[in-house]
Amino acid sequence: MNLIHQLRWRPEIGDPSFLGWMTVFAYGLAAFTCWLAARRAGRRPGLAKGSRGMWLLVSVGMSLLCVNKQLDLQSLVTDIGRVIFWEHGWYENRRQFQKLFIFAMLGISALTALIIAIRYHVFWRTHIVLGLGLCFLVTFVAVRAVSFHHVDELLKSLIIGMRLNAFLELSGIGLIWFAAMLDYHNPTRAPKPKWKPAQE
C-alpha cells in the first residue's frame, strides 16, 4: 500500500479556536519583530558579538513554530514513523525507539544551547529577557514532545484561568517579543571617538 494512503495526518487547521489563532498571530508578530531587531542590529556598531545572527535565528525559529501551530507537523513526522515501523515489523518495539529518539533530541538541543551560550556569552549577558522567553518556549516544546500521560494531565491544569501549556507558550512568545522590541527601539550607540589633543 502507498505510504501516503496510510497516513492519518491531513493538511488542515489543527486548532481553529480563538486561543489557537491568537497564538499563531503572536508567533507571527514575534517573528517579524525579531527580524526588525536583526535588521536594526546590522546597522548599529558596537553591539554584542552575534546580535544580528542571533535575532535572525530566533526569527526563523518563531516563524517555523507559527506555521507548525496549526499544521501540527510533528504529528506528520510521528505518522510517517508509525508507517515505516509497521512496514518493517518494528511496531511492537516502538516505545523503546521513541524514548531513544526523545533523549537524543533533548541531548542535541541541550548541547546546541550550551555551545551557543558559550560562543555568544556577551550577547546573552545583555539579553536576559530573551533567554527567559526562550526557556519558557523550549520547556513547552520539550514537554509536548515527551507527551507522557501524567505530563499531559499536568499541562491541562489551570494557571490564572489558562491551561499551563498555553501559559508557557504565550509567556515565552511575549517575553521574546518584548526583548526584540527593546533591542529594536534601543537608540544607536556609535563608539565614542578617541580623544585627541587640540592642535595649536
N, C-alpha and C positions, 0 to 999 in steps of 0.2 A: 504493500500500500504506500502511496506517496506520502512523504513526511508532512507536507503542508496540510493534507486532509486529516492527519492525526492530531494536529494542534488544536487545543481548546481556546487559546488566546485569539482574540479578534481585535482589529484596529478600531476601537470605539472609546467613547468617553468613559473613564473609569469612575469619576466622582462628579456627577452633574449638580451637586448641592451648592448652595451659596458659599459655604466654607471652602469647598473644593476649588471653585473658581476664584475666590478671594486669594487663596494660597497661590494659584497659578499667576494671578496678577502681581502678587507680592514677589514671587520669584523673578518675573519679568522686569519689574521695576528695580529690584536689587541688581540684577544682571546689567541693566542699562546704566545704573548709577556707578557700578564698579568699572564699567567701560569708560565712563566720563572721567572717573578718578585716574584711570590708567592713561587716558589721553592728556589729562592735565599734568600728570607726573612726568610725561615725556617732554614737557615744555618748561619744567621747573628745575633749575640747577640746585645742587647742594642737598638733594634728598637722600634718604637711606638707600643703600645698595639694593637693587632688585624691586624698587617700588612699582615701576611700570609693569614689569613682568608678573609680579605677584597679583596685582589688580586684574590684569588680563586673565590670569589663571583662574582667579575666583569668579570673574565674569563668565568665562566658559563653563565652569562648574555649575553656576547658578542657572545658566541657560539650559544645560542638559537636564538638570533637576526640574526645570519649568516644563520642558517637553514631556519628561517621564511622569510628571504628576498625574496627567490624565491618560497617557497611553499605557502606563504601567509596564514598561519594557522589561523590568526584571522578571515579570511573570512569563513573558515570551521566552526569555533565556531559560527559566525553570522548565517551561513546557518543552522546549527543544531538548533539554537534558533528559526529561522523562521519556520522550520518544526514543532517543538514542539508547538509553539504558534498557528500555523494553525490547528493542530490536536486537540487542547484543546479549540479552539474558542476564543483565546485571541488576535488574529492578529490585530483587529481593534484598540486595546489599546496598540499596541507595542511601540509607541513613548514614552509613559509615562514610560514603563518598561526600555526602552533604556536610558532615562535620569537618572532614578534611578540607573541603573547599572553603567553608566559612572561616576556619582557623588560618588557612593560607591567605585569604583575602584580608583578614584583620591584621595578620603579621606584616603583609606587604604594605598595607595602609599605615600602620604604626611606624615602620621603618622609613617610609617615604616622608611622613610628617616629621620624624626626627631629623632626617637629612636636611629638609627644608628649614627647620627651626635653627639648626646649627649654621647652615650656609648663609642664611639671611637673618641672623640674630639681631642685627642693628635695626632692621625693619620691624621685627616683632616687638622690640622694646618700646616703640612708639605707636604700635597698633594693637594695644591690649583688647580694645573693644572688638576689633575684627577677629582676633584669636578666640575670644569668648563666644562670639557668634558662630564661628566655625566648629567649636567644641560642641555647642548645642546641636548643630545640624548633623555633625558626624555621629554623635551619640544616637540621634533619632534614626539615621540611616542604618547604623550598625545593629541597633536593637530590632528594627524592622527586618533586617536581613536574617538575623538569627531566628526570629519568629517561633520561639518556644511557646507552648500553651500558657504557662504561668506568666510569661512576659507579655503575651497578648492581653491577658486579663489585667495586668498592671497598666498597660497603655490605655485601657478603656476607663481607668479611674479618672475622676474629675478634679481639676485644679481651677479655682475661681470660675466654676461653671463651664470649663472647657476640658476636653479629653487631654490626657497627658501627652499623647503623640502629637496632637495639634498644637499644644502649648510649646513643646520642644521645637517643633518645626517652625512655627511662626515667630517664636522668640529668637531663634537663630537667624532667620531671614531678616527680622527687624534690626538686630544688632549689626549684621553685615551691611545693611542699607545705611544705617546711621554712621558707621565707620567710613563708608565710601563718601557720604555727604560731608563729613568732617574734612576728609582729605581734599575733596573737590573744592570746597569753599575756603580752604586754608590759603591765605594770601601768599603770593610768590615771594620767596625769600632768596634773593640773589646773594652770593657770598660777598662779604664786605671787602672792599679793596684794601690792599696793604698800605699802611701809612708811609708817606714819602715826605721828607723834609722839603719845605718851600725853598724854591730857588731864588736867590737874591738877584 
